[in-house]
């Protein structure tokens, strides 16, 4: 009887030890989410960069297709970054004449 009890007890312990796994939980770092209003940023960049050299044209002075060569030529002359260029171009195209 003692032997049967020891066998059952040993089997139970071995089964329990198989199911007990330690879980490691990594700490979660909170990150700040910053949203950028691309329309507003493009308009501000247009006003800032383009007004440095000349009067501003209304965005609806040209079509979307007409703005492309104008803005890329001004990028060369003004020496501003691709990021600035595409912000400006996106703003102008969204507000271009149909």
C-alpha positions in Angstrom: 0.0 0.0 0.0 2.8 2.4 0.9 4.5 1.6 -2.4 1.3 2.4 -4.4 0.9 5.6 -2.5 4.5 6.6 -3.2 4.2 5.7 -6.9 1.0 7.8 -7.3 2.5 10.7 -5.3 5.7 10.6 -7.5 3.6 10.6 -10.7 1.5 13.6 -9.4 4.6 15.6 -8.5 6.1 15.0 -11.8 2.9 16.0 -13.6 2.7 19.2 -11.5 6.3 20.1 -12.1 5.7 19.8 -15.9 3.0 22.4 -15.9 4.6 25.0 -13.7 6.4 27.3 -16.1 7.8 30.6 -15.1 6.5 33.4 -17.2 8.9 36.3 -17.8 7.1 39.5 -18.4 9.1 42.3 -19.9 8.4 45.8 -18.7 6.5 47.9 -21.2 7.8 51.3 -22.0 5.4 54.1 -22.7 6.0 56.1 -25.8 4.7 59.4 -26.7 2.6 59.6 -29.8 3.0 62.7 -31.8 0.6 63.5 -34.6 1.5 65.9 -37.3 -1.0 67.8 -39.3 0.5 67.4 -42.7 -1.8 70.0 -44.3 -0.9 72.7 -41.7 2.8 71.8 -41.8 2.9 72.0 -45.6 1.2 75.4 -45.5 3.6 76.7 -42.9 6.6 75.4 -44.8 5.2 76.9 -48.0 4.8 80.3 -46.3 8.2 80.1 -44.6 10.4 78.8 -47.4 8.8 80.3 -50.5 8.3 83.8 -49.0 12.0 84.1 -48.3 12.6 84.9 -52.0 9.4 86.1 -53.6 5.7 86.8 -53.1 3.6 83.7 -52.6 1.4 82.4 -55.3 -2.1 81.1 -54.3 -2.1 77.3 -54.3 -5.0 77.4 -56.7 -3.0 79.5 -59.2 -1.8 76.3 -60.8 -3.0 72.7 -61.3 -1.4 69.7 -59.5 0.6 68.9 -62.6 1.9 72.4 -63.1 3.1 72.6 -59.5 5.5 69.7 -59.8 8.2 71.3 -62.0 7.8 74.7 -60.3 8.4 73.3 -56.8 11.3 71.1 -57.9 13.0 74.0 -59.6 12.5 76.1 -56.5 14.0 73.3 -54.4 17.2 73.6 -56.4 17.3 77.4 -56.2 16.4 77.5 -52.5 18.4 74.5 -51.4 15.7 73.1 -49.2 15.4 69.4 -48.2 13.3 66.7 -49.8 11.1 66.5 -46.7 10.3 70.2 -47.0 9.8 70.0 -50.7 7.3 67.1 -50.4 5.4 68.9 -47.6 5.1 72.0 -49.7 4.2 70.0 -52.9 1.6 68.0 -51.0 0.0 71.1 -49.6 -0.1 72.8 -53.0 -1.5 69.8 -54.8 -4.3 69.4 -52.3 -5.2 73.0 -52.8 -4.4 73.3 -56.5 -6.9 74.4 -59.2 -8.8 71.6 -60.7 
